[in-house]
């Protein structure tokens, strides 16, 4: 077993490990649930002429949760697709600074997104917004999106400092 907790790692390492595992399991369960729901809905619709009531609503809520569960995971793994628009040779130090600045700009934008979703979630809670068919309250999903966007913002800030001060290499570009 190579986990941080098995080797007496730092508490922060254990929190990161627990959080990434939890989000990974949640994302996997959501994806499997969406596949099963879609399969059952299509069979019900075309074979029995009776789709799953609220199937579209459930898929929407699960998809939003899935996307935002994956956002911190993709960020912490440096797995975003990047495109180098301005490609020129710079020193490794300038490259680290540039990558750190890009991470800080992304952190700022993700923080604003999280803040705006917090406002929206509060409105949904106050107004009692719910889905049309199944009457499922939507604010828990929006609060979850807000939380994971804030977590992504935090990850980006940490990555920015790691990139600038050299403890983490800039993620390799996937698409050029």
C-alpha beads as a LAMMPS data file, in Angstrom:
LAMMPS data file: protein, C-alpha beads

176 atoms
175 bonds

1 atom types
1 bond types

-500.0 500.0 xlo xhi
-500.0 500.0 ylo yhi
-500.0 500.0 zlo zhi

Masses

1 110.0

Atoms # bond

1 1 1 0.000 0.000 0.000
2 1 1 1.586 3.267 -1.105
3 1 1 -0.835 5.813 0.273
4 1 1 0.350 8.780 2.269
5 1 1 -1.488 7.553 5.351
6 1 1 0.171 4.130 5.165
7 1 1 3.597 5.782 5.321
8 1 1 2.664 8.349 7.932
9 1 1 2.479 11.159 5.379
10 1 1 1.480 14.699 6.155
11 1 1 -2.122 15.428 7.044
12 1 1 -2.448 17.596 3.928
13 1 1 -1.394 14.636 1.761
14 1 1 -4.029 12.458 3.405
15 1 1 -6.704 15.117 2.836
16 1 1 -5.740 15.430 -0.840
17 1 1 -5.726 11.648 -1.242
18 1 1 -9.097 11.244 0.494
19 1 1 -10.641 14.098 -1.500
20 1 1 -9.398 12.840 -4.866
21 1 1 -10.543 9.309 -4.117
22 1 1 -13.958 10.500 -2.978
23 1 1 -14.442 12.668 -6.074
24 1 1 -13.190 9.853 -8.324
25 1 1 -15.626 7.346 -6.833
26 1 1 -18.461 9.878 -7.059
27 1 1 -17.653 10.586 -10.708
28 1 1 -17.523 6.879 -11.526
29 1 1 -20.836 6.201 -9.777
30 1 1 -22.484 9.124 -11.551
31 1 1 -21.226 7.953 -14.935
32 1 1 -22.437 4.406 -14.354
33 1 1 -25.797 5.714 -13.099
34 1 1 -26.200 7.890 -16.172
35 1 1 -25.419 4.948 -18.461
36 1 1 -27.923 2.693 -16.697
37 1 1 -30.582 5.411 -16.654
38 1 1 -30.078 6.130 -20.361
39 1 1 -30.210 2.428 -21.210
40 1 1 -33.395 1.863 -19.205
41 1 1 -34.957 5.073 -20.535
42 1 1 -34.270 4.159 -24.160
43 1 1 -35.573 0.625 -23.734
44 1 1 -38.639 1.943 -21.962
45 1 1 -39.213 4.591 -24.607
46 1 1 -38.787 2.459 -27.730
47 1 1 -39.785 -1.037 -26.594
48 1 1 -42.514 -0.361 -24.033
49 1 1 -43.493 3.159 -25.122
50 1 1 -42.942 4.324 -21.533
51 1 1 -39.792 6.337 -20.794
52 1 1 -38.444 6.808 -17.282
53 1 1 -40.402 9.693 -15.721
54 1 1 -37.979 12.566 -15.137
55 1 1 -35.131 10.733 -16.830
56 1 1 -33.988 13.891 -18.578
57 1 1 -33.996 15.846 -15.302
58 1 1 -32.002 13.171 -13.516
59 1 1 -29.486 13.064 -16.358
60 1 1 -29.101 16.855 -16.258
61 1 1 -28.455 16.881 -12.513
62 1 1 -26.048 13.945 -12.685
63 1 1 -24.168 15.445 -15.637
64 1 1 -23.644 18.781 -13.873
65 1 1 -22.432 16.960 -10.773
66 1 1 -20.155 14.710 -12.834
67 1 1 -18.525 17.618 -14.660
68 1 1 -17.830 19.559 -11.487
69 1 1 -16.643 16.449 -9.604
70 1 1 -14.065 15.964 -12.327
71 1 1 -12.868 19.568 -12.476
72 1 1 -10.586 19.458 -9.405
73 1 1 -9.351 16.004 -10.431
74 1 1 -8.337 17.159 -13.885
75 1 1 -6.733 20.273 -12.431
76 1 1 -4.699 18.524 -9.751
77 1 1 -3.489 16.010 -12.329
78 1 1 -2.515 18.747 -14.796
79 1 1 -4.645 16.995 -17.402
80 1 1 -6.297 20.002 -19.014
81 1 1 -5.944 20.266 -22.751
82 1 1 -3.709 23.207 -23.478
83 1 1 -2.910 25.020 -26.684
84 1 1 0.270 27.008 -27.125
85 1 1 -0.754 30.086 -29.084
86 1 1 2.555 31.856 -28.709
87 1 1 5.378 29.417 -28.999
88 1 1 8.864 30.698 -28.561
89 1 1 11.938 29.662 -26.686
90 1 1 12.195 31.112 -23.217
91 1 1 14.294 30.232 -20.240
92 1 1 12.954 27.584 -17.854
93 1 1 12.504 30.268 -15.191
94 1 1 10.315 32.411 -17.477
95 1 1 8.366 29.327 -18.497
96 1 1 7.658 28.541 -14.820
97 1 1 6.592 32.130 -14.189
98 1 1 4.326 32.112 -17.238
99 1 1 2.697 28.830 -16.194
100 1 1 2.262 30.141 -12.660
101 1 1 0.615 33.318 -13.944
102 1 1 -1.720 31.289 -16.174
103 1 1 -2.676 29.170 -13.143
104 1 1 -3.348 32.322 -11.092
105 1 1 -5.549 33.806 -13.836
106 1 1 -7.452 30.511 -14.034
107 1 1 -7.742 30.482 -10.231
108 1 1 -9.215 33.985 -10.305
109 1 1 -11.751 33.030 -12.995
110 1 1 -12.691 29.822 -11.173
111 1 1 -13.061 31.779 -7.932
112 1 1 -15.429 34.231 -9.615
113 1 1 -17.380 31.300 -11.051
114 1 1 -17.617 29.735 -7.599
115 1 1 -18.798 32.994 -6.049
116 1 1 -21.474 33.476 -8.725
117 1 1 -22.676 29.899 -8.265
118 1 1 -22.888 30.521 -4.508
119 1 1 -25.187 33.476 -5.199
120 1 1 -27.277 31.368 -7.585
121 1 1 -27.496 28.469 -5.119
122 1 1 -28.690 30.821 -2.382
123 1 1 -31.376 32.173 -4.756
124 1 1 -32.448 28.636 -5.647
125 1 1 -32.677 27.776 -1.956
126 1 1 -34.639 30.936 -1.118
127 1 1 -37.048 30.553 -4.056
128 1 1 -37.432 26.796 -3.672
129 1 1 -36.343 26.067 -7.248
130 1 1 -36.927 22.462 -8.237
131 1 1 -37.126 20.313 -11.336
132 1 1 -40.391 20.363 -13.273
133 1 1 -41.352 16.681 -13.263
134 1 1 -39.815 15.080 -10.174
135 1 1 -39.742 18.243 -8.043
136 1 1 -36.129 17.665 -6.977
137 1 1 -34.564 20.753 -5.354
138 1 1 -31.686 21.981 -7.546
139 1 1 -29.761 24.009 -4.952
140 1 1 -27.757 21.018 -3.605
141 1 1 -26.261 20.440 -7.053
142 1 1 -25.442 24.127 -7.411
143 1 1 -23.837 24.220 -3.946
144 1 1 -21.790 21.149 -4.914
145 1 1 -20.710 22.905 -8.120
146 1 1 -19.766 25.961 -6.059
147 1 1 -17.747 23.849 -3.621
148 1 1 -15.831 21.968 -6.315
149 1 1 -15.150 25.177 -8.257
150 1 1 -13.742 26.693 -5.049
151 1 1 -11.665 23.554 -4.527
152 1 1 -10.379 23.884 -8.090
153 1 1 -9.498 27.526 -7.390
154 1 1 -7.505 26.442 -4.349
155 1 1 -5.725 23.731 -6.361
156 1 1 -4.832 26.283 -9.048
157 1 1 -3.353 28.676 -6.480
158 1 1 -1.231 25.878 -4.996
159 1 1 -0.152 24.781 -8.487
160 1 1 0.783 28.357 -9.377
161 1 1 3.147 28.577 -6.413
162 1 1 4.563 25.140 -7.130
163 1 1 5.134 26.075 -10.774
164 1 1 6.784 29.409 -9.995
165 1 1 9.004 28.114 -7.227
166 1 1 9.969 24.956 -9.086
167 1 1 8.496 22.206 -6.940
168 1 1 6.197 21.140 -9.785
169 1 1 6.850 21.154 -13.483
170 1 1 4.389 22.857 -15.772
171 1 1 1.952 20.351 -17.263
172 1 1 2.862 19.160 -20.715
173 1 1 0.650 20.403 -23.505
174 1 1 -1.659 17.749 -24.881
175 1 1 -2.647 19.613 -28.046
176 1 1 -0.386 22.022 -29.898

Bonds

1 1 1 2
2 1 2 3
3 1 3 4
4 1 4 5
5 1 5 6
6 1 6 7
7 1 7 8
8 1 8 9
9 1 9 10
10 1 10 11
11 1 11 12
12 1 12 13
13 1 13 14
14 1 14 15
15 1 15 16
16 1 16 17
17 1 17 18
18 1 18 19
19 1 19 20
20 1 20 21
21 1 21 22
22 1 22 23
23 1 23 24
24 1 24 25
25 1 25 26
26 1 26 27
27 1 27 28
28 1 28 29
29 1 29 30
30 1 30 31
31 1 31 32
32 1 32 33
33 1 33 34
34 1 34 35
35 1 35 36
36 1 36 37
37 1 37 38
38 1 38 39
39 1 39 40
40 1 40 41
41 1 41 42
42 1 42 43
43 1 43 44
44 1 44 45
45 1 45 46
46 1 46 47
47 1 47 48
48 1 48 49
49 1 49 50
50 1 50 51
51 1 51 52
52 1 52 53
53 1 53 54
54 1 54 55
55 1 55 56
56 1 56 57
57 1 57 58
58 1 58 59
59 1 59 60
60 1 60 61
61 1 61 62
62 1 62 63
63 1 63 64
64 1 64 65
65 1 65 66
66 1 66 67
67 1 67 68
68 1 68 69
69 1 69 70
70 1 70 71
71 1 71 72
72 1 72 73
73 1 73 74
74 1 74 75
75 1 75 76
76 1 76 77
77 1 77 78
78 1 78 79
79 1 79 80
80 1 80 81
81 1 81 82
82 1 82 83
83 1 83 84
84 1 84 85
85 1 85 86
86 1 86 87
87 1 87 88
88 1 88 89
89 1 89 90
90 1 90 91
91 1 91 92
92 1 92 93
93 1 93 94
94 1 94 95
95 1 95 96
96 1 96 97
97 1 97 98
98 1 98 99
99 1 99 100
100 1 100 101
101 1 101 102
102 1 102 103
103 1 103 104
104 1 104 105
105 1 105 106
106 1 106 107
107 1 107 108
108 1 108 109
109 1 109 110
110 1 110 111
111 1 111 112
112 1 112 113
113 1 113 114
114 1 114 115
115 1 115 116
116 1 116 117
117 1 117 118
118 1 118 119
119 1 119 120
120 1 120 121
121 1 121 122
122 1 122 123
123 1 123 124
124 1 124 125
125 1 125 126
126 1 126 127
127 1 127 128
128 1 128 129
129 1 129 130
130 1 130 131
131 1 131 132
132 1 132 133
133 1 133 134
134 1 134 135
135 1 135 136
136 1 136 137
137 1 137 138
138 1 138 139
139 1 139 140
140 1 140 141
141 1 141 142
142 1 142 143
143 1 143 144
144 1 144 145
145 1 145 146
146 1 146 147
147 1 147 148
148 1 148 149
149 1 149 150
150 1 150 151
151 1 151 152
152 1 152 153
153 1 153 154
154 1 154 155
155 1 155 156
156 1 156 157
157 1 157 158
158 1 158 159
159 1 159 160
160 1 160 161
161 1 161 162
162 1 162 163
163 1 163 164
164 1 164 165
165 1 165 166
166 1 166 167
167 1 167 168
168 1 168 169
169 1 169 170
170 1 170 171
171 1 171 172
172 1 172 173
173 1 173 174
174 1 174 175
175 1 175 176
